[in-house]
Amino acid sequence: MCHPAIVPIVAVFRDTHKGSVMLQMPFYPYGQVDEWVKSSAPGWMAVRAVLQDITGALAHLHMNQIVHSDIKPPNILVGPRERGKLADFDISVASETRTTQQYLVTTRVRVGWTANFEAPELPQTGSTAASDMFALGRTVAELLEACTDADGASSRGDVDEFVRVLTADSAEDRPSADAAAAHVFFKPLLAFRVEQASVCCIGAFCAGVVRHSDGAVCGEGHLTCRKCLEGFALSCAGEGLGLRREHEGRVCCPNSRGELGCTATPFSDGELGQILSASVFDGYVKGRMQVLESRVREAVEQEAERRLQAELRRLVEMDEAQRKVHPLSFIPRPVYNLQPNP
């Protein structure tokens, strides 16, 4: 599920010996939203902006028939520029799966049952979009208590109302994520969230200062404008296969090659898909497929070599009596005179 407020999967690794699968995701230096509130003491408006991002992420999930099932502060991360990122999808389910009787029987006790965040109807219905919204309301309430400047907020009445409607006892009385995103709770953010602008780290095809919405910002905050990023992506695609394999064919921050030595994770496919033109993105995808196909071929060759070596060891270690060729048994037969008659 690609969305700016959903933690993306950067890469997938499979342990061929254990059969396990590992997911690589970006590192977010601010960490969990509750820990961020404790350590950095951000203003309530900044926390509200993170909650707006998460509400948008939930709307995207629910639109695609996905229920998160465990909304709570530890599952909300704070990324660059203090933007919210929804994480921890290990118990998220598709809505059609959730409605099956077997799923309800096996998951009533497990899914969505984080203390203080569980909707009252969970024992009967299992996790639903409405139970996600209840948990979001409890999350807002918990973060409200943790923020030191929340009590003095001029819109405290709107905050309390937002929490009240999200945590209504009846699931039918709770708003959808789309409706919640339009609540007056988020209205003050229109003035708070002035669009940011930064100097493009390449500056080859632009005037230098660019709005963040017209480019891509890496995990360390370096901005690359749309046109410069397209040129950089084309340059990366033209490199040798060995170089492209270092990052699985992905596009890294241009500053990773400069004096700054940026170590941010590469841009995700979703980020590039929203910024690059169709032709450039198509070339990028083909290049990535070429890199991944080379990885597959290499893995197949390594597996074939491993099997050949194993077979060779088996033959070498085989008992001598099993390897020797047995001589044919001698069977006496009459000797016929084949000479012609005189």
C-alpha positions in Angstrom: 0.0 0.0 0.0 1.8 3.1 -1.2 1.0 6.3 0.7 3.2 9.1 2.0 2.0 8.4 5.6 2.5 4.6 5.4 5.9 3.2 6.2 7.2 1.7 2.9 9.0 -1.6 2.4 12.5 -0.8 1.0 13.6 -4.4 0.3 12.6 -8.0 1.1 15.2 -10.6 2.0 14.7 -14.4 2.2 16.9 -16.7 4.2 17.1 -19.7 2.0 18.4 -21.9 4.8 15.8 -21.1 7.4 13.0 -20.2 5.0 12.3 -16.9 6.9 11.6 -13.6 5.2 12.9 -10.2 6.5 11.6 -6.8 5.5 13.8 -3.7 5.4 12.0 -0.4 6.2 13.4 3.2 6.5 14.9 4.4 9.8 13.0 7.3 11.3 15.2 9.2 13.8 12.3 10.7 15.8 10.9 7.2 16.5 7.5 6.5 18.0 5.2 9.5 18.4 4.8 9.0 22.1 8.6 8.9 22.6 9.0 11.9 20.4 6.5 13.9 22.5 8.4 12.9 25.7 11.9 13.6 24.4 11.4 16.6 22.1 8.3 18.3 23.7 6.8 19.4 20.3 3.9 21.8 20.3 0.3 20.4 20.3 -0.1 21.7 16.8 2.8 19.7 15.5 1.4 16.6 17.1 -2.0 17.3 15.6 -0.2 17.5 12.2 1.1 14.0 12.7 -2.4 12.8 13.6 -3.7 14.4 10.3 -1.1 12.3 8.4 -2.2 9.1 10.1 -5.9 9.9 9.5 -5.1 10.2 5.8 -3.2 6.9 5.9 -6.2 5.2 7.5 -8.5 6.6 4.8 -6.3 5.1 2.2 -6.2 1.7 3.9 -10.0 1.6 4.4 -10.6 2.6 0.8 -8.6 -0.4 -0.2 -10.5 -2.7 2.2 -7.6 -3.0 4.7 -8.1 -2.8 8.4 -5.0 -1.9 10.4 -6.2 -3.5 13.6 -3.7 -2.0 16.1 -3.7 1.8 16.0 -1.8 3.2 19.0 1.0 5.7 19.6 3.9 3.0 19.4 2.7 2.2 15.9 2.9 5.8 14.7 6.4 6.9 13.7 7.6 10.5 13.1 9.6 10.9 9.9 11.6 13.8 8.4 10.0 17.2 8.7 7.9 15.8 11.6 5.5 13.9 9.3 3.5 11.0 10.6 4.1 7.4 9.4 1.8 4.5 10.1 3.7 1.3 10.9 3.3 -2.3 12.2 1.1 -4.1 9.8 1.8 -7.6 11.1 -1.9 -8.2 12.1 -3.6 -6.0 9.4 -6.1 -7.9 7.3 -8.2 -7.5 4.3 -11.9 -6.8 5.0 -13.2 -9.8 3.2 -10.9 -12.0 5.3 -12.0 -10.4 8.5 -15.7 -11.2 7.8 -15.2 -15.0 7.6 -16.4 -17.0 10.6 -13.1 -18.8 11.0 -11.2 -15.5 11.2 -13.5 -14.2 13.8 -13.2 -17.3 15.9 -9.3 -17.4 15.7 -8.6 -13.7 16.1 -11.2 -12.2 18.6 -8.7 -12.4 21.4 -5.6 -11.4 19.4 -6.4 -8.6 16.9 -7.0 -5.1 18.1 -6.9 -5.9 21.8 -4.3 -3.4 23.0 -5.4 -2.2 26.4 -7.2 1.1 26.4 -7.5 1.1 22.6 -10.0 -1.7 22.0 -13.5 -0.8 20.7 -16.4 -2.3 22.8 -17.8 -4.3 19.9 -14.5 -6.2 19.2 -15.6 -9.5 20.9 -18.6 -9.7 18.5 -17.2 -8.3 15.3 -13.5 -8.6 15.3 -11.4 -5.7 13.9 -13.2 -3.3 11.5 -12.7 0.1 10.1 -14.8 1.5 12.9 -12.6 -0.2 15.5 -9.6 1.5 13.9 -11.3 4.8 14.3 -12.0 4.1 18.0 -8.3 3.3 18.5 -7.5 6.6 16.7 -9.7 8.5 19.1 -7.9 6.9 22.1 -4.6 7.7 20.5 -5.6 11.4 20.2 -6.7 11.4 23.8 -3.4 9.9 25.0 -1.2 12.3 23.1 -3.3 15.2 24.2 -2.5 14.3 27.8 1.2 14.0 27.1 1.5 17.5 25.4 2.5 20.2 27.8 0.8 23.0 25.9 -2.4 21.2 25.0 -4.4 22.7 27.9 -3.9 26.2 26.6 -5.0 25.4 23.1 -7.7 27.8 21.9 -9.5 25.0 20.1 -9.6 22.6 23.0 -13.4 22.2 22.6 -12.9 20.9 19.0 -10.3 18.4 20.3 -12.6 17.0 23.0 -15.4 16.8 20.4 -13.1 14.9 18.0 -12.2 12.4 20.6 -15.9 12.0 21.7 -17.1 11.2 18.2 -14.3 8.8 17.4 -14.8 6.8 20.6 -18.6 6.6 20.5 -19.9 3.4 22.0 -21.7 2.5 18.8 -19.6 1.7 15.7 -22.3 3.3 13.5 -21.9 6.6 15.3 -18.2 6.9 14.5 -17.1 8.8 11.4 -15.1 7.2 8.6 -11.5 8.1 8.2 -12.4 10.4 5.3 -15.0 12.2 7.4 -12.6 12.5 10.3 -10.0 14.1 8.0 -12.5 16.9 7.3 -13.3 17.5 11.0 -12.7 21.0 12.4 -10.1 19.4 14.7 -7.7 19.7 11.7 -8.8 23.1 10.6 -6.0 25.1 12.4 -3.4 23.1 10.5 -4.2 25.1 7.3 -2.4 28.1 8.8 0.2 26.0 10.7 1.4 23.8 7.8 2.8 26.5 5.5 4.4 24.6 2.6 8.1 24.3 3.0 10.7 25.2 0.5 14.4 24.3 0.3 17.4 24.6 -2.0 17.7 21.8 -4.4 20.8 19.7 -3.7 21.6 19.5 -7.4 20.4 22.8 -8.8 21.2 21.9 -12.4 17.7 22.4 -13.9 16.1 24.7 -11.3 16.4 28.2 -9.7 17.6 26.5 -6.5 14.8 27.1 -4.0 12.0 24.7 -4.6 8.7 23.7 -2.8 8.9 20.3 -1.2 5.8 19.2 -3.1 7.7 19.7 -6.4 10.5 17.3 -5.5 11.6 14.5 -3.2 13.1 14.8 0.2 15.4 12.1 1.5 15.4 10.8 5.1 18.0 13.3 6.1 16.1 16.3 4.7 17.9 16.9 1.4 15.6 18.1 -1.4 15.9 17.2 -5.0 13.6 19.0 -7.4 11.5 17.1 -10.0 13.6 18.0 -13.0 17.0 17.4 -11.3 15.7 14.1 -9.9 14.7 12.9 -13.4 18.1 13.7 -14.8 19.8 12.0 -11.8 17.5 8.9 -12.2 18.4 8.7 -15.9 22.1 9.0 -15.0 21.8 6.1 -12.5 20.0 4.0 -15.0 22.9 4.3 -17.4 25.5 3.0 -15.0 27.0 -0.4 -15.1 25.1 -3.4 -13.7 27.6 -3.8 -10.9 27.1 -0.3 -9.6 23.3 -0.5 -9.8 23.3 -3.7 -7.9 24.8 -2.0 -4.9 21.4 -0.4 -4.2 19.2 -3.0 -6.0 18.7 -0.5 -8.8 17.1 2.1 -6.6 17.8 5.8 -6.7 19.6 7.3 -3.6 19.9 10.9 -2.5 22.3 12.7 -4.8 24.2 13.8 -1.8 25.1 10.2 -1.1 27.9 10.7 -3.7 29.0 14.1 -2.6 31.0 15.4 0.3 28.0 15.2 2.6 27.9 11.4 2.2 24.2 11.2 2.8 23.3 7.8 4.3 19.5 8.0 3.9 17.7 5.0 2.5 17.0 5.1 -1.3 13.7 6.7 -2.5 10.9 4.2 -2.6 9.2 3.1 -5.8 6.0 4.9 -4.6 7.9 8.2 -4.1 9.5 8.1 -7.5 6.2 7.1 -9.1 4.6 10.3 -7.8 7.4 12.5 -9.0 9.1 11.2 -12.2 7.5 11.4 -15.6 6.0 8.2 -17.0 8.8 7.6 -19.5 11.6 8.1 -16.9 9.8 6.0 -14.3 9.3 3.2 -16.9 13.0 3.2 -17.5 13.7 3.1 -13.8 11.4 0.1 -13.3 13.0 -1.7 -16.3 16.4 -1.1 -14.8 15.3 -2.4 -11.4 13.9 -5.5 -13.1 17.2 -6.1 -14.8 19.1 -5.8 -11.5 16.6 -8.2 -9.8 16.8 -10.7 -12.7 20.6 -10.7 -12.4 20.2 -11.5 -8.7 17.8 -14.3 -9.5 20.2 -15.8 -12.0 23.0 -15.6 -9.6 20.9 -17.3 -6.9 20.0 -20.1 -9.3 23.6 -20.6 -10.3 24.7 -20.7 -6.6 22.0 -23.2 -5.8 23.1 -25.4 -8.8 26.7 -25.2 -7.7 25.7 -26.1 -4.1 23.8 -29.2 -5.3 26.7 -30.2 -7.6 29.2 -29.9 -4.7 26.8 -31.9 -2.4 26.5 -34.7 -5.0 30.3 -34.7 -5.5 30.8 -35.1 -1.8 28.3 -37.9 -1.7 30.1 -39.8 -4.4 33.5 -39.2 -2.8 32.3 -40.4 0.6 30.5 -43.4 -0.8 31.7 -46.8 0.3 34.2 -48.4 -2.0 32.2 -51.5 -2.2 29.2 -49.5 -3.5 31.3 -47.6 -6.1 33.2 -50.5 -7.8 31.9 -52.1 -10.9 31.1 -55.8 -10.3 32.5 -58.2 -13.0 30.1 -60.2 -15.1 29.6 -63.8 -13.8 31.2 -66.5 -16.0 28.6 -68.8 -17.5 30.1 -71.9 -19.2 28.7 -72.3 -22.7 29.3 -75.0 -25.4 32.0 -74.1 -28.0 30.8 -74.5 -31.5 33.1 -75.3 -34.4 32.3 -72.6 -36.9 34.9 -73.8 -39.5 33.5 -74.8 -42.9 33.2 -78.4 -43.7 36.0 -79.8 -45.9 
